[in-house]
Each structure stands twice: as structure tokens, then as C-alpha cells.
Amino acid sequence: MFQKIIYETLRLYCKVALFFYFRQWQVRKLAPIPNGPVIFVANHQNAFLDAVVVICSSHRNPWALARGNVFKKKWAHTLLTLIQMMPVYRFRDGFDTLRKNEAILDQCANLLKQGKSVLIFGEGNHNEHYNLRPLQKGFVRMAQVALQQNTALQIVPVGVHYEAHRRFRSRVLVSFGEAIPLAKDFFDENPVQKTEVLLKEVAAKITPLILSIPENNYETTWQRLRANRNYYADLVTQLQHEQQLVDSLASNPQPQQPTHNNILQKILNFYYTLNHWPARAVVRSITGMPKLDPQFIGSIKYAAGIVVVPAFYVVQISLVAWLSGSVWITLGYAASLPLSVALFRPQ
């Protein structure tokens, strides 16, 4: 019960924080998300922020698999377990640690047998390039262990598409594809062939949910896309436009003229910057640490922000209350702080 309260409280807080961190957070469901045993298989472009946006975009409360090295500290292991996360070990973590994955797969199978869900990032590592890297066999192995316990399940492909991986107040689209049902006898015949079939099917269902720029000409295509893409308020339309633009190699669309913030927007941005510069300075000092993996910048901005910003709010509101001596001025200032975040538009 205690664990459930902690999890639901943190999940609610993270959902509220996502509405402020992103200017637009849109969820698309190509089919209803099924109940019962489900393995969510998602692409991985933005460290642990990917897990946050996927978990908060569904009515399910999946257990999420994260890389094993973040569980080394006892306090970290306890905290991460409270929020329904489990370690998965890679070869780089040490050959001996790979044996622990068998126990983790058994735990996942038990969760699925209870009708719960698990989130795994099929590529096995993160990279902010806009494409889907080859899927690893981790989720297939998880399904095999679950099916050995006579647990029929479904695999739901998930695509996470960021407008900008590291930028505060950008936009994100989370798409849930149609579920792939796996009967109990799915792997009974030709398990090696069935593994390859499943890997290809899941990859084929994730790919339309994201932007895929070929690696062999990535930088050139990416620069061309940035110069020529238009802006759409609906993120599904935005993604489709960018997919068509990448695929249309022979076309030469005219670039959209850049939009300039009007005077009112500049005033709103100034008010936001003025009141949030202390918190922003702290977050920037963290994200500016040497040797920090660039793929962690967006995630750390989010994680640091949900702790640092409220702390500064308390100090700033208390200072305004002390200086003004007015309840109404204090309440108005307190309300203006989160409102200024919601109205902020980066230039």
C-alpha cells in the first residue's frame, strides 16, 4: 500500500510537471490500450525522460526496465523499486551481472502473469538521432519466459517523437500503436524464426510512429528538414509532414519564414526569465557538467526542474510576502509564476 501511494503521488506530480516542461504534450492511440498482460516496447531517444512520458501517457502503470548501473547505490535501488523500476544489465556492466537478467525476466513474467504491464526500450540504448536502431531481443526473451508460464500477452509498440530533445518548452508526441497478440504456443515451433518475425513486426509498427532519417545521410537530411519544415499545431500532422519531407528527396519545398515574437510575447518571456533565472542557473550548472552524456540533458532538465523550481518558488513567494505585507499581492505573484512558465515561448 505504501509503495502504491508513493508511486501514484509521484506519477501525478510528474504529469503536472510535464505540462509545464513541454509546451505541448500530445498522446495518440491508434487503438485502445489493452488491459491484462502487456509489454510496451518503445523507441529510446531521451534517457529516463522517455520512461516518464510513456508511463504518464497511459492509464496502465507499467514497471519500467532501466540500465543496471543506476541501481548500484542501495538508496537508489530502494527509491527506483518504489517507483516501479527494475534493472536490466548489459555486457558493459560486467559479464557476471548478465546472469542477474534471468531473475529480472522471471520477475517480469510474474508481473505479466498477474495481469500487469512492463515497459522496455527495444533498442537497448538511447540516441537522440531521429530513427529506429535495430531492436534487441530483450522484450522477445521476456515474452518467451512469460509464455512458458502459460501467460498469453500483448505487445504494444510505442513511438516517442520530440520536437527538440533538449529544449525546454518544446513539444512531444507519444503514439501507442495497435497491439500484437501472442498466444501461449507462439514460440512452440521454430522459436528462432518466430523471434526474427516478432522483431521485424514490432520494428515495422514502431517506425510509422516516429521520424526516421537514414543514418547514411543523416546530417544532410536533418539540416534540410530543419530548413524546410512547416509548423503545425497538431503534432500528428507535424510528424506526417516531416515524414513526407524526409521521404520526398526529389522535391524542393520552400522554407517557412521564421516567426518573430510580438511585443506581448517578449514581455511575457522577460517576466518568466526575470523570475526564473536563479532556478535556471542551477539547472544549467548541472546540465553543463563536463563529460555529461548529451542524451541526458533533456531528462536532467526535467528532473532538476521539478525539484529546484518549487524550492525557489517557496523562497521567492516568502520574500514577496515579507516585503509587501499583502496577502493579495502575494497570492497574485504566486499564481503568476507557473502561469509565466505556461506562457513562455523560447525564441
N, C-alpha and C positions, 0 to 999 in steps of 0.2 A: 504493500500500500504506500509506504514512504517513497519507494522508488518511483511509483506511478505519479505521485503528487509532484515530485521533483521534475520528472520528465515533462508532464503536461504544463507545469508552470514555465519551465524553460522554453518549451515549444511555443507557447503563447507569446512569451517575451520576444523570441526570435522572429515570429511572424510580424509582430508590431514593428520591430526594428527593420525588417525587410522593406516595409512600406516606406520607411524614411531613407534607407540606404539606396534603394532603387527609385528612380523617377517613375518607372512603370514596371510592374511585375505581373506578367500575364500567364495564365495557365490554359493550355489547350488539351482537351481529351478527345482523341479520335474515337474512343469507345469508353463506356463506363469502366472505371477501375474495379476489378472484381474483388469480392471478399474471399475468405479462405486462404489456403497456402499460395503465396505469390512471391516470386523472385523478381525484383525490379533490377533491370540491367541498364545502366546509364553510361553516357559518354563522360569524359573527365577532363575538364579544361581549367578548373579554378580551385585546386586544393580542396579544403574542407567546406568552402562555401557552396560547392556543388551539392554536398550532402544536406546542408541546411535548406537550400531552395527546393530540393526534391521532396524531402520529408515534410516541409511546411506546405507543399502544393497538393498534398493528397490527404484524404480522410484516414488512410491507413497510418499506423505508427511503426514503420519498419525498423528493425535492427539494422545498423549500417556497419559495414566492414571498413576498417581503416588500417593503414600500414602499421606494422607491429612496433616500429621503433618509438612511436609516440606513447606507448604503454609501458615504457621501461621503468619510470618512476612509480612507486606504489600509490602515491596520491593521484597521479594521472590515471592509473589503471582503475582506481576506485571511482573517480569522477566520470570517466568515459563509460564505465559499465552502468553507472546511474542513468546516463542519458542514452542507453541502449546502443552502445558501440562495442564492437569486438575486433580484436587484432587479426590481421592476416599477414603472414610473413613471406618475404621474398628472399631470393638467393643472396642478395647483397646484405641481408640481415644476419647471414651466417647459415651454413649448411645444417647445423644442429637445430636451428629454430624452425626449419621447414617441417620437422616432424610434428610440431605443435599444430600445424594446419589441419591434421587429421581430426584432432579433438575439436577444433573450431567448426569443421564441417559437420561433425556429429551434433554439435550444439545447434547449428543452423537447421539441420534435419529435424531435430526435436522441436524447434520453434515452428517449423513448417507443419509438422505433424499436429501441432496444437492449433493450426489454422492461422498462424501469424505470418508476417512478411519480412523479407530481408532485402536490403539494398546493397548492391555490389556494383563497382565501376569496372565494366567489362574489359577495358583496355589495360588495366593493371597498373597504370601510372598516369600522371597528369601532364598535359602540354597545352599551351594556350593557342596553338595553331587551329584554325577552323577546318578540321577534318576529323574523320574517324580512323584511328590507328587500328591495326589488327587486334581482334578480340582474343583474350587469353581464355584458357579452359577452366578457370576457377568456377564460374557460375554453372558450367556443364557438370563439373565434378560434384558441386553442391546438389544439383538436381539428381544426379545418379545416386548419391547417398540417400537422399530423401525418398526416391522411388524404391530403393531397396527396402525401405521401411513401409512399403505399400501406401505411400502418400502421393496421390495424384496431385499435380500442381499446375500453376500457370506462370509463364514468364511474360512480364510486361516491359517492352522496350521504352526507354525514356531518353528524350533529347533535350539538352540544356543549351540554349543559344544566348550568348551575351552580346549586347551591342558593343561593349568595351569591357574587357576583363578586369581592368584595374581602376576604372574611373568611378568615382562617387557620383551618385545621381544619374547613372546611365540606365539602361533598360535590360530586362531579361525575359526570355520566353522559355517556359517549361512545357514540353509536349509529352503526353502519355499516348503511346501507340496501342494498337489492338493486341490483346493478349494472345500468347501462343500456348495452347493447352498441351500438357504432356501426360499421357496415360501411364498407368503403373508399369506397363510392359514395353514402354518406348525403347529402352535400351536392351531388351531381351535378345534381339537378333542384330548382328553386325554393329556392335556398340561403337567401334572406331568410325565406321561410315556415318552412323547416326550423330556422332559428336561433330563431325565436319558439317553435316547437314544443318545441325542446330546452330553452330557458329555462323554459318553463312546466312541462315534465315534471320537470326537476331540482328546481325550487321545490316542486312538488307532493310530491316524495319526501322532501325535507328537512323540510318543515313538520310532519309527524306525529312527527318525531324530537325536536322541541323544544317549548317552551311558547310559544304565540302569543297575545299580548294586543293587541287592536286599538289603534292609535295614537290614534284619535279619542276614546277614553275611557280612556286608559292609566292615569293616576294613580289614578282612582277604582277601576278594576278591580283594580289592583295592591294597593291598600290593603285592598280587600275580600278578595282572595285571601290576603293575609298574616294577616288576622284569622280566617279560616275554614278554612284548610287543616289537615289532619291530618298526622301524621308516620308514615311507613312505612320500614321498614328496607331494603326493596328499592327501588332508585331508579327502576326501570321502573314499578313500581306507584305510586311517588310522583309521577312525571311524569304518568301516566294520570289519577291523582286530580286533579292541578292542571289538566290539560287539560279534564276534565269540569267542574270547578268554574268555570273561565272561561266555558265554553260554556253552563252552566246559569244563565242570567241570571234566571230566574223563581224559582229555589229560594232558600232561606234556611237553609243548614246551620248547626248550632250550632258555635261555635268550640271548638277543642280547648283544654282547660285547660292552662296552661303548666306544664311540669315543672320541678321545683327540684332542683338538685344535692344529693345526700346528703352527709353529713359526710365520708365517704371520698373522694368526688369533689372536695370542697372542699380537702381536704388534698393530693390529687394535683395539683390546679390551683395551689395555693400553692407546692408544691415546684418545679413547672415554671416558674412566674413568678419565683421566687427565683433560679433558676439560669440563666434566660434573659433577665433584664432588661437586661444590657449589650448583648446582640445585638439585642434588641427595640428598644432605644433608638436604635441605629444605623440599623436598618431604618426606624423611624418618622421619623427625621430626613431620610431620603432620600425617603420617600413623602409627607412633609409639605412638600416644596419648593413654593414658590409657582409658579403657572402650570402645574403638572403636570396633564396630561390625566387626569381621574379613571379613564378606562378602562385606564390603565397601572398603577394602584395594585396590583391583584392580581398582575400579571405581575412588577412590580418587587419586591414582597414575596417572591415565589418566587425570582427571580434573585439578589436580595441575600442572601436566607437561605441559599442553597446555598454562598455564599462566606463570609459573615460568621459564621454559626453554627459551622461546623467550625473556623474560626480561633479563636473564643472557647473552643471545647471544648479545643483544644490548650493554651491558656493556663490554663484552669481546672483541667484534669486535672494539668498540670505543677505547679500551685500546691498541689493536694491531695497529690500525691506528695511534694513537698518538706516540707509541714507534717506529714504523717502518718508518713512514713518507712515505710509499709506497702504492700507490693505488693497485698495482698488488698483493702485499703480503696480503693486507687487504682483497681483493676480494677472493684470494685463501684460506685464513683462514676462511672467512665467508662461502665459499662453502664446506669446509671440515667438518664443524660442523654437519649439517644434514646428510652428507654422512657417517660420522663416526657412527651415530645412525643406519642408514640403514645397515651398515656392521657389527654392533655389534652382537656377539653371546654369550649369557650367558653360563658360564661353569657349 
